[in-house]
Amino acid sequence: VNSISPGVIQSDLTTKILGKKGIQEIQKLIPMQRLSKMNEIVNLIAFVVSDYNTYITGQNIIIDGGYTCG
């Protein structure tokens, strides 16, 4: 079993909840200086469940632009 833990994703809902100023503040805390795009999360999911993933198991994969490292 694997799990994926995304950071803050760029979306209409994120903008509605946080507002532009809130998003700017969060981006300052992310080493990549931006929110993730939905396709970046989807691409990781597609890889994890594909036949290309032959050896990753029992992992929680964090995809947050480096936020948890900062």
mmCIF file as Biopython writes it, N, C-alpha, C and O atoms, coordinates in Angstrom:
data_model
#
loop_
_atom_site.group_PDB
_atom_site.id
_atom_site.type_symbol
_atom_site.label_atom_id
_atom_site.label_alt_id
_atom_site.label_comp_id
_atom_site.label_asym_id
_atom_site.label_entity_id
_atom_site.label_seq_id
_atom_site.pdbx_PDB_ins_code
_atom_site.Cartn_x
_atom_site.Cartn_y
_atom_site.Cartn_z
_atom_site.occupancy
_atom_site.B_iso_or_equiv
_atom_site.auth_seq_id
_atom_site.auth_asym_id
_atom_site.pdbx_PDB_model_num
ATOM 1   N N  . VAL A ? 1  ? 0.845   -1.187 0.000   1.0 0.0 1  A 1 
ATOM 2   C CA . VAL A ? 1  ? 0.000   0.000  0.000   1.0 0.0 1  A 1 
ATOM 3   C C  . VAL A ? 1  ? 0.881   1.238  0.000   1.0 0.0 1  A 1 
ATOM 4   O O  . VAL A ? 1  ? 1.826   1.339  0.783   1.0 0.0 1  A 1 
ATOM 5   N N  . ASN A ? 2  ? 0.570   2.165  -0.871  1.0 0.0 2  A 1 
ATOM 6   C CA . ASN A ? 2  ? 1.230   3.468  -0.907  1.0 0.0 2  A 1 
ATOM 7   C C  . ASN A ? 2  ? 0.185   4.543  -0.695  1.0 0.0 2  A 1 
ATOM 8   O O  . ASN A ? 2  ? -0.998  4.335  -0.963  1.0 0.0 2  A 1 
ATOM 9   N N  . SER A ? 3  ? 0.622   5.683  -0.216  1.0 0.0 3  A 1 
ATOM 10  C CA . SER A ? 3  ? -0.272  6.835  -0.103  1.0 0.0 3  A 1 
ATOM 11  C C  . SER A ? 3  ? 0.433   8.058  -0.656  1.0 0.0 3  A 1 
ATOM 12  O O  . SER A ? 3  ? 1.662   8.114  -0.710  1.0 0.0 3  A 1 
ATOM 13  N N  . ILE A ? 4  ? -0.356  9.031  -1.063  1.0 0.0 4  A 1 
ATOM 14  C CA . ILE A ? 4  ? 0.184   10.273 -1.611  1.0 0.0 4  A 1 
ATOM 15  C C  . ILE A ? 4  ? -0.366  11.428 -0.783  1.0 0.0 4  A 1 
ATOM 16  O O  . ILE A ? 4  ? -1.573  11.537 -0.568  1.0 0.0 4  A 1 
ATOM 17  N N  . SER A ? 5  ? 0.542   12.289 -0.321  1.0 0.0 5  A 1 
ATOM 18  C CA . SER A ? 5  ? 0.165   13.444 0.500   1.0 0.0 5  A 1 
ATOM 19  C C  . SER A ? 5  ? 0.518   14.724 -0.249  1.0 0.0 5  A 1 
ATOM 20  O O  . SER A ? 5  ? 1.662   15.177 -0.209  1.0 0.0 5  A 1 
ATOM 21  N N  . PRO A ? 6  ? -0.463  15.303 -0.930  1.0 0.0 6  A 1 
ATOM 22  C CA . PRO A ? 6  ? -0.184  16.545 -1.659  1.0 0.0 6  A 1 
ATOM 23  C C  . PRO A ? 6  ? -0.189  17.751 -0.736  1.0 0.0 6  A 1 
ATOM 24  O O  . PRO A ? 6  ? -0.834  17.753 0.312   1.0 0.0 6  A 1 
ATOM 25  N N  . GLY A ? 7  ? 0.536   18.762 -1.144  1.0 0.0 7  A 1 
ATOM 26  C CA . GLY A ? 7  ? 0.485   20.039 -0.455  1.0 0.0 7  A 1 
ATOM 27  C C  . GLY A ? 7  ? -0.700  20.831 -0.967  1.0 0.0 7  A 1 
ATOM 28  O O  . GLY A ? 7  ? -1.701  20.250 -1.387  1.0 0.0 7  A 1 
ATOM 29  N N  . VAL A ? 8  ? -0.600  22.136 -0.936  1.0 0.0 8  A 1 
ATOM 30  C CA . VAL A ? 8  ? -1.685  22.998 -1.386  1.0 0.0 8  A 1 
ATOM 31  C C  . VAL A ? 8  ? -1.729  22.989 -2.909  1.0 0.0 8  A 1 
ATOM 32  O O  . VAL A ? 8  ? -0.721  23.223 -3.577  1.0 0.0 8  A 1 
ATOM 33  N N  . ILE A ? 9  ? -2.907  22.717 -3.441  1.0 0.0 9  A 1 
ATOM 34  C CA . ILE A ? 9  ? -3.099  22.614 -4.888  1.0 0.0 9  A 1 
ATOM 35  C C  . ILE A ? 9  ? -3.769  23.877 -5.405  1.0 0.0 9  A 1 
ATOM 36  O O  . ILE A ? 9  ? -4.711  24.390 -4.801  1.0 0.0 9  A 1 
ATOM 37  N N  . GLN A ? 10 ? -3.271  24.364 -6.523  1.0 0.0 10 A 1 
ATOM 38  C CA . GLN A ? 10 ? -3.847  25.537 -7.170  1.0 0.0 10 A 1 
ATOM 39  C C  . GLN A ? 10 ? -5.225  25.166 -7.719  1.0 0.0 10 A 1 
ATOM 40  O O  . GLN A ? 10 ? -5.343  24.287 -8.573  1.0 0.0 10 A 1 
ATOM 41  N N  . SER A ? 11 ? -6.260  25.838 -7.226  1.0 0.0 11 A 1 
ATOM 42  C CA . SER A ? 11 ? -7.619  25.570 -7.703  1.0 0.0 11 A 1 
ATOM 43  C C  . SER A ? 11 ? -8.509  26.762 -7.372  1.0 0.0 11 A 1 
ATOM 44  O O  . SER A ? 11 ? -8.126  27.649 -6.609  1.0 0.0 11 A 1 
ATOM 45  N N  . ASP A ? 12 ? -9.700  26.765 -7.957  1.0 0.0 12 A 1 
ATOM 46  C CA . ASP A ? 12 ? -10.663 27.819 -7.659  1.0 0.0 12 A 1 
ATOM 47  C C  . ASP A ? 12 ? -11.047 27.791 -6.185  1.0 0.0 12 A 1 
ATOM 48  O O  . ASP A ? 12 ? -11.200 28.840 -5.560  1.0 0.0 12 A 1 
ATOM 49  N N  . LEU A ? 13 ? -11.202 26.586 -5.627  1.0 0.0 13 A 1 
ATOM 50  C CA . LEU A ? 13 ? -11.582 26.457 -4.222  1.0 0.0 13 A 1 
ATOM 51  C C  . LEU A ? 13 ? -10.483 27.013 -3.311  1.0 0.0 13 A 1 
ATOM 52  O O  . LEU A ? 13 ? -10.779 27.686 -2.323  1.0 0.0 13 A 1 
ATOM 53  N N  . THR A ? 14 ? -9.219  26.734 -3.640  1.0 0.0 14 A 1 
ATOM 54  C CA . THR A ? 14 ? -8.103  27.256 -2.850  1.0 0.0 14 A 1 
ATOM 55  C C  . THR A ? 14 ? -8.119  28.784 -2.863  1.0 0.0 14 A 1 
ATOM 56  O O  . THR A ? 14 ? -7.934  29.422 -1.827  1.0 0.0 14 A 1 
ATOM 57  N N  . THR A ? 15 ? -8.340  29.359 -4.034  1.0 0.0 15 A 1 
ATOM 58  C CA . THR A ? 15 ? -8.394  30.815 -4.153  1.0 0.0 15 A 1 
ATOM 59  C C  . THR A ? 15 ? -9.575  31.376 -3.366  1.0 0.0 15 A 1 
ATOM 60  O O  . THR A ? 15 ? -9.455  32.414 -2.715  1.0 0.0 15 A 1 
ATOM 61  N N  . LYS A ? 16 ? -10.711 30.690 -3.428  1.0 0.0 16 A 1 
ATOM 62  C CA . LYS A ? 16 ? -11.903 31.154 -2.710  1.0 0.0 16 A 1 
ATOM 63  C C  . LYS A ? 16 ? -11.679 31.144 -1.201  1.0 0.0 16 A 1 
ATOM 64  O O  . LYS A ? 16 ? -12.081 32.073 -0.501  1.0 0.0 16 A 1 
ATOM 65  N N  . ILE A ? 17 ? -11.035 30.086 -0.703  1.0 0.0 17 A 1 
ATOM 66  C CA . ILE A ? 17 ? -10.829 29.945 0.733   1.0 0.0 17 A 1 
ATOM 67  C C  . ILE A ? 17 ? -9.705  30.851 1.246   1.0 0.0 17 A 1 
ATOM 68  O O  . ILE A ? 17 ? -9.866  31.534 2.257   1.0 0.0 17 A 1 
ATOM 69  N N  . LEU A ? 18 ? -8.578  30.853 0.552   1.0 0.0 18 A 1 
ATOM 70  C CA . LEU A ? 18 ? -7.399  31.574 1.038   1.0 0.0 18 A 1 
ATOM 71  C C  . LEU A ? 18 ? -7.305  33.014 0.534   1.0 0.0 18 A 1 
ATOM 72  O O  . LEU A ? 18 ? -6.720  33.871 1.197   1.0 0.0 18 A 1 
ATOM 73  N N  . GLY A ? 19 ? -7.869  33.271 -0.610  1.0 0.0 19 A 1 
ATOM 74  C CA . GLY A ? 19 ? -7.711  34.578 -1.236  1.0 0.0 19 A 1 
ATOM 75  C C  . GLY A ? 19 ? -6.316  34.723 -1.811  1.0 0.0 19 A 1 
ATOM 76  O O  . GLY A ? 19 ? -5.425  33.924 -1.523  1.0 0.0 19 A 1 
ATOM 77  N N  . LYS A ? 20 ? -6.139  35.735 -2.615  1.0 0.0 20 A 1 
ATOM 78  C CA . LYS A ? 20 ? -4.834  35.935 -3.262  1.0 0.0 20 A 1 
ATOM 79  C C  . LYS A ? 20 ? -3.732  36.217 -2.250  1.0 0.0 20 A 1 
ATOM 80  O O  . LYS A ? 20 ? -2.606  35.747 -2.411  1.0 0.0 20 A 1 
ATOM 81  N N  . LYS A ? 21 ? -4.044  36.970 -1.224  1.0 0.0 21 A 1 
ATOM 82  C CA . LYS A ? 21 ? -3.032  37.291 -0.209  1.0 0.0 21 A 1 
ATOM 83  C C  . LYS A ? 21 ? -2.628  36.037 0.562   1.0 0.0 21 A 1 
ATOM 84  O O  . LYS A ? 21 ? -1.446  35.842 0.846   1.0 0.0 21 A 1 
ATOM 85  N N  . GLY A ? 22 ? -3.587  35.193 0.902   1.0 0.0 22 A 1 
ATOM 86  C CA . GLY A ? 22 ? -3.288  33.942 1.602   1.0 0.0 22 A 1 
ATOM 87  C C  . GLY A ? 22 ? -2.422  33.019 0.771   1.0 0.0 22 A 1 
ATOM 88  O O  . GLY A ? 22 ? -1.503  32.384 1.289   1.0 0.0 22 A 1 
ATOM 89  N N  . ILE A ? 23 ? -2.710  32.944 -0.510  1.0 0.0 23 A 1 
ATOM 90  C CA . ILE A ? 23 ? -1.907  32.121 -1.410  1.0 0.0 23 A 1 
ATOM 91  C C  . ILE A ? 23 ? -0.485  32.657 -1.490  1.0 0.0 23 A 1 
ATOM 92  O O  . ILE A ? 23 ? 0.471   31.882 -1.462  1.0 0.0 23 A 1 
ATOM 93  N N  . GLN A ? 24 ? -0.338  33.958 -1.587  1.0 0.0 24 A 1 
ATOM 94  C CA . GLN A ? 24 ? 1.002   34.558 -1.640  1.0 0.0 24 A 1 
ATOM 95  C C  . GLN A ? 24 ? 1.796   34.235 -0.380  1.0 0.0 24 A 1 
ATOM 96  O O  . GLN A ? 24 ? 2.996   33.969 -0.456  1.0 0.0 24 A 1 
ATOM 97  N N  . GLU A ? 25 ? 1.145   34.255 0.766   1.0 0.0 25 A 1 
ATOM 98  C CA . GLU A ? 25 ? 1.823   33.942 2.025   1.0 0.0 25 A 1 
ATOM 99  C C  . GLU A ? 25 ? 2.274   32.475 2.058   1.0 0.0 25 A 1 
ATOM 100 O O  . GLU A ? 25 ? 3.383   32.181 2.503   1.0 0.0 25 A 1 
ATOM 101 N N  . ILE A ? 26 ? 1.438   31.573 1.598   1.0 0.0 26 A 1 
ATOM 102 C CA . ILE A ? 26 ? 1.809   30.157 1.564   1.0 0.0 26 A 1 
ATOM 103 C C  . ILE A ? 26 ? 2.950   29.925 0.582   1.0 0.0 26 A 1 
ATOM 104 O O  . ILE A ? 26 ? 3.876   29.168 0.871   1.0 0.0 26 A 1 
ATOM 105 N N  . GLN A ? 27 ? 2.885   30.573 -0.571  1.0 0.0 27 A 1 
ATOM 106 C CA . GLN A ? 27 ? 3.939   30.394 -1.577  1.0 0.0 27 A 1 
ATOM 107 C C  . GLN A ? 27 ? 5.311   30.799 -1.042  1.0 0.0 27 A 1 
ATOM 108 O O  . GLN A ? 27 ? 6.325   30.232 -1.451  1.0 0.0 27 A 1 
ATOM 109 N N  . LYS A ? 28 ? 5.352   31.759 -0.144  1.0 0.0 28 A 1 
ATOM 110 C CA . LYS A ? 28 ? 6.625   32.173 0.459   1.0 0.0 28 A 1 
ATOM 111 C C  . LYS A ? 28 ? 7.241   31.051 1.288   1.0 0.0 28 A 1 
ATOM 112 O O  . LYS A ? 28 ? 8.457   31.012 1.481   1.0 0.0 28 A 1 
ATOM 113 N N  . LEU A ? 29 ? 6.403   30.141 1.777   1.0 0.0 29 A 1 
ATOM 114 C CA . LEU A ? 29 ? 6.868   29.030 2.627   1.0 0.0 29 A 1 
ATOM 115 C C  . LEU A ? 29 ? 7.260   27.788 1.828   1.0 0.0 29 A 1 
ATOM 116 O O  . LEU A ? 29 ? 7.832   26.847 2.377   1.0 0.0 29 A 1 
ATOM 117 N N  . ILE A ? 30 ? 6.952   27.789 0.541   1.0 0.0 30 A 1 
ATOM 118 C CA . ILE A ? 30 ? 7.236   26.649 -0.324  1.0 0.0 30 A 1 
ATOM 119 C C  . ILE A ? 30 ? 8.524   26.935 -1.096  1.0 0.0 30 A 1 
ATOM 120 O O  . ILE A ? 30 ? 8.595   27.934 -1.813  1.0 0.0 30 A 1 
ATOM 121 N N  . PRO A ? 31 ? 9.540   26.085 -0.966  1.0 0.0 31 A 1 
ATOM 122 C CA . PRO A ? 31 ? 10.801  26.341 -1.680  1.0 0.0 31 A 1 
ATOM 123 C C  . PRO A ? 31 ? 10.637  26.560 -3.187  1.0 0.0 31 A 1 
ATOM 124 O O  . PRO A ? 31 ? 11.388  27.337 -3.777  1.0 0.0 31 A 1 
ATOM 125 N N  . MET A ? 32 ? 9.670   25.891 -3.820  1.0 0.0 32 A 1 
ATOM 126 C CA . MET A ? 32 ? 9.450   26.097 -5.262  1.0 0.0 32 A 1 
ATOM 127 C C  . MET A ? 32 ? 8.655   27.371 -5.546  1.0 0.0 32 A 1 
ATOM 128 O O  . MET A ? 32 ? 8.431   27.721 -6.705  1.0 0.0 32 A 1 
ATOM 129 N N  . GLN A ? 33 ? 8.225   28.070 -4.477  1.0 0.0 33 A 1 
ATOM 130 C CA . GLN A ? 33 ? 7.565   29.381 -4.567  1.0 0.0 33 A 1 
ATOM 131 C C  . GLN A ? 33 ? 6.259   29.382 -5.366  1.0 0.0 33 A 1 
ATOM 132 O O  . GLN A ? 33 ? 5.880   30.405 -5.937  1.0 0.0 33 A 1 
ATOM 133 N N  . ARG A ? 34 ? 5.564   28.219 -5.405  1.0 0.0 34 A 1 
ATOM 134 C CA . ARG A ? 34 ? 4.278   28.156 -6.096  1.0 0.0 34 A 1 
ATOM 135 C C  . ARG A ? 34 ? 3.468   26.990 -5.554  1.0 0.0 34 A 1 
ATOM 136 O O  . ARG A ? 34 ? 4.007   26.088 -4.914  1.0 0.0 34 A 1 
ATOM 137 N N  . LEU A ? 35 ? 2.173   27.019 -5.817  1.0 0.0 35 A 1 
ATOM 138 C CA . LEU A ? 35 ? 1.317   25.898 -5.461  1.0 0.0 35 A 1 
ATOM 139 C C  . LEU A ? 35 ? 1.435   24.829 -6.542  1.0 0.0 35 A 1 
ATOM 140 O O  . LEU A ? 35 ? 1.856   25.112 -7.663  1.0 0.0 35 A 1 
ATOM 141 N N  . SER A ? 36 ? 1.064   23.612 -6.200  1.0 0.0 36 A 1 
ATOM 142 C CA . SER A ? 36 ? 1.108   22.555 -7.208  1.0 0.0 36 A 1 
ATOM 143 C C  . SER A ? 36 ? -0.076  22.690 -8.149  1.0 0.0 36 A 1 
ATOM 144 O O  . SER A ? 36 ? -1.103  23.282 -7.818  1.0 0.0 36 A 1 
ATOM 145 N N  . LYS A ? 37 ? 0.100   22.132 -9.311  1.0 0.0 37 A 1 
ATOM 146 C CA . LYS A ? 37 ? -0.985  22.059 -10.290 1.0 0.0 37 A 1 
ATOM 147 C C  . LYS A ? 37 ? -1.585  20.654 -10.183 1.0 0.0 37 A 1 
ATOM 148 O O  . LYS A ? 37 ? -0.886  19.690 -9.869  1.0 0.0 37 A 1 
ATOM 149 N N  . MET A ? 38 ? -2.859  20.555 -10.442 1.0 0.0 38 A 1 
ATOM 150 C CA . MET A ? 38 ? -3.549  19.278 -10.322 1.0 0.0 38 A 1 
ATOM 151 C C  . MET A ? 38 ? -2.878  18.191 -11.168 1.0 0.0 38 A 1 
ATOM 152 O O  . MET A ? 38 ? -2.773  17.046 -10.726 1.0 0.0 38 A 1 
ATOM 153 N N  . ASN A ? 39 ? -2.425  18.536 -12.375 1.0 0.0 39 A 1 
ATOM 154 C CA . ASN A ? 39 ? -1.813  17.518 -13.233 1.0 0.0 39 A 1 
ATOM 155 C C  . ASN A ? 39 ? -0.520  16.958 -12.636 1.0 0.0 39 A 1 
ATOM 156 O O  . ASN A ? 39 ? -0.143  15.828 -12.948 1.0 0.0 39 A 1 
ATOM 157 N N  . GLU A ? 40 ? 0.160   17.718 -11.790 1.0 0.0 40 A 1 
ATOM 158 C CA . GLU A ? 40 ? 1.376   17.205 -11.150 1.0 0.0 40 A 1 
ATOM 159 C C  . GLU A ? 40 ? 1.027   16.101 -10.152 1.0 0.0 40 A 1 
ATOM 160 O O  . GLU A ? 40 ? 1.753   15.114 -10.031 1.0 0.0 40 A 1 
ATOM 161 N N  . ILE A ? 41 ? -0.073  16.269 -9.449  1.0 0.0 41 A 1 
ATOM 162 C CA . ILE A ? 41 ? -0.521  15.245 -8.512  1.0 0.0 41 A 1 
ATOM 163 C C  . ILE A ? 41 ? -1.020  14.028 -9.280  1.0 0.0 41 A 1 
ATOM 164 O O  . ILE A ? 41 ? -0.696  12.892 -8.935  1.0 0.0 41 A 1 
ATOM 165 N N  . VAL A ? 42 ? -1.807  14.271 -10.320 1.0 0.0 42 A 1 
ATOM 166 C CA . VAL A ? 42 ? -2.355  13.187 -11.134 1.0 0.0 42 A 1 
ATOM 167 C C  . VAL A ? 42 ? -1.240  12.374 -11.781 1.0 0.0 42 A 1 
ATOM 168 O O  . VAL A ? 42 ? -1.329  11.148 -11.840 1.0 0.0 42 A 1 
ATOM 169 N N  . ASN A ? 43 ? -0.193  13.034 -12.266 1.0 0.0 43 A 1 
ATOM 170 C CA . ASN A ? 43 ? 0.925   12.321 -12.880 1.0 0.0 43 A 1 
ATOM 171 C C  . ASN A ? 43 ? 1.603   11.383 -11.882 1.0 0.0 43 A 1 
ATOM 172 O O  . ASN A ? 43 ? 1.987   10.269 -12.238 1.0 0.0 43 A 1 
ATOM 173 N N  . LEU A ? 44 ? 1.750   11.828 -10.643 1.0 0.0 44 A 1 
ATOM 174 C CA . LEU A ? 44 ? 2.344   10.965 -9.619  1.0 0.0 44 A 1 
ATOM 175 C C  . LEU A ? 44 ? 1.445   9.768  -9.342  1.0 0.0 44 A 1 
ATOM 176 O O  . LEU A ? 44 ? 1.922   8.637  -9.252  1.0 0.0 44 A 1 
ATOM 177 N N  . ILE A ? 45 ? 0.149   10.013 -9.208  1.0 0.0 45 A 1 
ATOM 178 C CA . ILE A ? 45 ? -0.794  8.912  -8.980  1.0 0.0 45 A 1 
ATOM 179 C C  . ILE A ? 45 ? -0.726  7.919  -10.129 1.0 0.0 45 A 1 
ATOM 180 O O  . ILE A ? 45 ? -0.683  6.709  -9.905  1.0 0.0 45 A 1 
ATOM 181 N N  . ALA A ? 46 ? -0.716  8.424  -11.355 1.0 0.0 46 A 1 
ATOM 182 C CA . ALA A ? 46 ? -0.655  7.543  -12.533 1.0 0.0 46 A 1 
ATOM 183 C C  . ALA A ? 46 ? 0.600   6.678  -12.498 1.0 0.0 46 A 1 
ATOM 184 O O  . ALA A ? 46 ? 0.546   5.493  -12.827 1.0 0.0 46 A 1 
ATOM 185 N N  . PHE A ? 47 ? 1.722   7.260  -12.104 1.0 0.0 47 A 1 
ATOM 186 C CA . PHE A ? 47 ? 2.952   6.479  -12.015 1.0 0.0 47 A 1 
ATOM 187 C C  . PHE A ? 47 ? 2.854   5.404  -10.938 1.0 0.0 47 A 1 
ATOM 188 O O  . PHE A ? 47 ? 3.199   4.246  -11.176 1.0 0.0 47 A 1 
ATOM 189 N N  . VAL A ? 48 ? 2.384   5.788  -9.756  1.0 0.0 48 A 1 
ATOM 190 C CA . VAL A ? 48 ? 2.343   4.856  -8.620  1.0 0.0 48 A 1 
ATOM 191 C C  . VAL A ? 48 ? 1.470   3.640  -8.934  1.0 0.0 48 A 1 
ATOM 192 O O  . VAL A ? 48 ? 1.790   2.526  -8.520  1.0 0.0 48 A 1 
ATOM 193 N N  . VAL A ? 49 ? 0.380   3.846  -9.655  1.0 0.0 49 A 1 
ATOM 194 C CA . VAL A ? 49 ? -0.521  2.723  -9.951  1.0 0.0 49 A 1 
ATOM 195 C C  . VAL A ? 49 ? -0.189  2.015  -11.270 1.0 0.0 49 A 1 
ATOM 196 O O  . VAL A ? 49 ? -0.857  1.047  -11.633 1.0 0.0 49 A 1 
ATOM 197 N N  . SER A ? 50 ? 0.825   2.484  -11.981 1.0 0.0 50 A 1 
ATOM 198 C CA . SER A ? 50 ? 1.164   1.909  -13.284 1.0 0.0 50 A 1 
ATOM 199 C C  . SER A ? 50 ? 2.136   0.739  -13.171 1.0 0.0 50 A 1 
ATOM 200 O O  . SER A ? 50 ? 2.673   0.445  -12.104 1.0 0.0 50 A 1 
ATOM 201 N N  . ASP A ? 51 ? 2.338   0.092  -14.296 1.0 0.0 51 A 1 
ATOM 202 C CA . ASP A ? 51 ? 3.310   -0.996 -14.370 1.0 0.0 51 A 1 
ATOM 203 C C  . ASP A ? 51 ? 4.748   -0.491 -14.289 1.0 0.0 51 A 1 
ATOM 204 O O  . ASP A ? 51 ? 5.664   -1.291 -14.098 1.0 0.0 51 A 1 
ATOM 205 N N  . TYR A ? 52 ? 4.970   0.821  -14.430 1.0 0.0 52 A 1 
ATOM 206 C CA . TYR A ? 52 ? 6.313   1.384  -14.272 1.0 0.0 52 A 1 
ATOM 207 C C  . TYR A ? 52 ? 6.770   1.352  -12.817 1.0 0.0 52 A 1 
ATOM 208 O O  . TYR A ? 52 ? 7.969   1.326  -12.538 1.0 0.0 52 A 1 
ATOM 209 N N  . ASN A ? 53 ? 5.824   1.354  -11.902 1.0 0.0 53 A 1 
ATOM 210 C CA . ASN A ? 53 ? 6.153   1.261  -10.485 1.0 0.0 53 A 1 
ATOM 211 C C  . ASN A ? 53 ? 6.250   -0.211 -10.113 1.0 0.0 53 A 1 
ATOM 212 O O  . ASN A ? 53 ? 5.239   -0.868 -9.868  1.0 0.0 53 A 1 
ATOM 213 N N  . THR A ? 54 ? 7.449   -0.709 -10.075 1.0 0.0 54 A 1 
ATOM 214 C CA . THR A ? 54 ? 7.645   -2.129 -9.784  1.0 0.0 54 A 1 
ATOM 215 C C  . THR A ? 54 ? 8.284   -2.385 -8.415  1.0 0.0 54 A 1 
ATOM 216 O O  . THR A ? 54 ? 8.463   -3.539 -8.027  1.0 0.0 54 A 1 
ATOM 217 N N  . TYR A ? 55 ? 8.629   -1.316 -7.678  1.0 0.0 55 A 1 
ATOM 218 C CA . TYR A ? 55 ? 9.366   -1.561 -6.441  1.0 0.0 55 A 1 
ATOM 219 C C  . TYR A ? 55 ? 9.024   -0.606 -5.302  1.0 0.0 55 A 1 
ATOM 220 O O  . TYR A ? 55 ? 9.550   -0.766 -4.200  1.0 0.0 55 A 1 
ATOM 221 N N  . ILE A ? 56 ? 8.174   0.364  -5.529  1.0 0.0 56 A 1 
ATOM 222 C CA . ILE A ? 56 ? 7.782   1.275  -4.451  1.0 0.0 56 A 1 
ATOM 223 C C  . ILE A ? 56 ? 6.561   0.688  -3.753  1.0 0.0 56 A 1 
ATOM 224 O O  . ILE A ? 56 ? 5.511   0.499  -4.368  1.0 0.0 56 A 1 
ATOM 225 N N  . THR A ? 57 ? 6.710   0.406  -2.476  1.0 0.0 57 A 1 
ATOM 226 C CA . THR A ? 57 ? 5.575   -0.103 -1.706  1.0 0.0 57 A 1 
ATOM 227 C C  . THR A ? 57 ? 5.709   0.317  -0.254  1.0 0.0 57 A 1 
ATOM 228 O O  . THR A ? 57 ? 6.817   0.502  0.248   1.0 0.0 57 A 1 
ATOM 229 N N  . GLY A ? 58 ? 4.598   0.464  0.407   1.0 0.0 58 A 1 
ATOM 230 C CA . GLY A ? 58 ? 4.606   0.835  1.817   1.0 0.0 58 A 1 
ATOM 231 C C  . GLY A ? 58 ? 5.089   2.246  2.074   1.0 0.0 58 A 1 
ATOM 232 O O  . GLY A ? 58 ? 5.663   2.525  3.127   1.0 0.0 58 A 1 
ATOM 233 N N  . GLN A ? 59 ? 4.863   3.142  1.123   1.0 0.0 59 A 1 
ATOM 234 C CA . GLN A ? 59 ? 5.391   4.503  1.245   1.0 0.0 59 A 1 
ATOM 235 C C  . GLN A ? 59 ? 4.287   5.545  1.257   1.0 0.0 59 A 1 
ATOM 236 O O  . GLN A ? 59 ? 3.229   5.361  0.656   1.0 0.0 59 A 1 
ATOM 237 N N  . ASN A ? 60 ? 4.550   6.635  1.947   1.0 0.0 60 A 1 
ATOM 238 C CA . ASN A ? 60 ? 3.748   7.844  1.842   1.0 0.0 60 A 1 
ATOM 239 C C  . ASN A ? 60 ? 4.589   8.826  1.048   1.0 0.0 60 A 1 
ATOM 240 O O  . ASN A ? 60 ? 5.639   9.264  1.519   1.0 0.0 60 A 1 
ATOM 241 N N  . ILE A ? 61 ? 4.149   9.173  -0.135  1.0 0.0 61 A 1 
ATOM 242 C CA . ILE A ? 61 ? 4.905   10.066 -1.004  1.0 0.0 61 A 1 
ATOM 243 C C  . ILE A ? 61 ? 4.349   11.478 -0.837  1.0 0.0 61 A 1 
ATOM 244 O O  . ILE A ? 61 ? 3.186   11.743 -1.141  1.0 0.0 61 A 1 
ATOM 245 N N  . ILE A ? 62 ? 5.195   12.370 -0.352  1.0 0.0 62 A 1 
ATOM 246 C CA . ILE A ? 62 ? 4.805   13.766 -0.141  1.0 0.0 62 A 1 
ATOM 247 C C  . ILE A ? 62 ? 5.157   14.548 -1.394  1.0 0.0 62 A 1 
ATOM 248 O O  . ILE A ? 62 ? 6.297   14.522 -1.859  1.0 0.0 62 A 1 
ATOM 249 N N  . ILE A ? 63 ? 4.176   15.236 -1.927  1.0 0.0 63 A 1 
ATOM 250 C CA . ILE A ? 63 ? 4.403   16.065 -3.118  1.0 0.0 63 A 1 
ATOM 251 C C  . ILE A ? 63 ? 3.894   17.469 -2.795  1.0 0.0 63 A 1 
ATOM 252 O O  . ILE A ? 63 ? 2.726   17.795 -3.012  1.0 0.0 63 A 1 
ATOM 253 N N  . ASP A ? 64 ? 4.807   18.289 -2.271  1.0 0.0 64 A 1 
ATOM 254 C CA . ASP A ? 64 ? 4.413   19.606 -1.760  1.0 0.0 64 A 1 
ATOM 255 C C  . ASP A ? 64 ? 5.391   20.713 -2.129  1.0 0.0 64 A 1 
ATOM 256 O O  . ASP A ? 64 ? 5.407   21.759 -1.480  1.0 0.0 64 A 1 
ATOM 257 N N  . GLY A ? 65 ? 6.198   20.507 -3.147  1.0 0.0 65 A 1 
ATOM 258 C CA . GLY A ? 65 ? 7.127   21.549 -3.579  1.0 0.0 65 A 1 
ATOM 259 C C  . GLY A ? 65 ? 8.236   21.844 -2.598  1.0 0.0 65 A 1 
ATOM 260 O O  . GLY A ? 65 ? 8.901   22.876 -2.699  1.0 0.0 65 A 1 
ATOM 261 N N  . GLY A ? 66 ? 8.446   20.940 -1.640  1.0 0.0 66 A 1 
ATOM 262 C CA . GLY A ? 66 ? 9.498   21.120 -0.656  1.0 0.0 66 A 1 
ATOM 263 C C  . GLY A ? 66 ? 9.031   21.770 0.636   1.0 0.0 66 A 1 
ATOM 264 O O  . GLY A ? 66 ? 9.856   22.065 1.501   1.0 0.0 66 A 1 
ATOM 265 N N  . TYR A ? 67 ? 7.737   22.003 0.793   1.0 0.0 67 A 1 
ATOM 266 C CA . TYR A ? 67 ? 7.208   22.683 1.985   1.0 0.0 67 A 1 
ATOM 267 C C  . TYR A ? 67 ? 7.634   21.998 3.268   1.0 0.0 67 A 1 
ATOM 268 O O  . TYR A ? 67 ? 8.051   22.671 4.211   1.0 0.0 67 A 1 
ATOM 269 N N  . THR A ? 68 ? 7.539   20.676 3.331   1.0 0.0 68 A 1 
ATOM 270 C CA . THR A ? 68 ? 7.880   19.982 4.564   1.0 0.0 68 A 1 
ATOM 271 C C  . THR A ? 68 ? 9.384   19.958 4.830   1.0 0.0 68 A 1 
ATOM 272 O O  . THR A ? 68 ? 9.809   19.645 5.941   1.0 0.0 68 A 1 
ATOM 273 N N  . CYS A ? 69 ? 10.184  20.284 3.827   1.0 0.0 69 A 1 
ATOM 274 C CA . CYS A ? 69 ? 11.643  20.330 4.031   1.0 0.0 69 A 1 
ATOM 275 C C  . CYS A ? 69 ? 12.097  21.701 4.510   1.0 0.0 69 A 1 
ATOM 276 O O  . CYS A ? 69 ? 13.174  21.840 5.089   1.0 0.0 69 A 1 
ATOM 277 N N  . GLY A ? 70 ? 11.267  22.717 4.266   1.0 0.0 70 A 1 
ATOM 278 C CA . GLY A ? 70 ? 11.645  24.089 4.588   1.0 0.0 70 A 1 
ATOM 279 C C  . GLY A ? 70 ? 11.419  24.382 5.988   1.0 0.0 70 A 1 
ATOM 280 O O  . GLY A ? 70 ? 11.684  25.498 6.436   1.0 0.0 70 A 1 
#
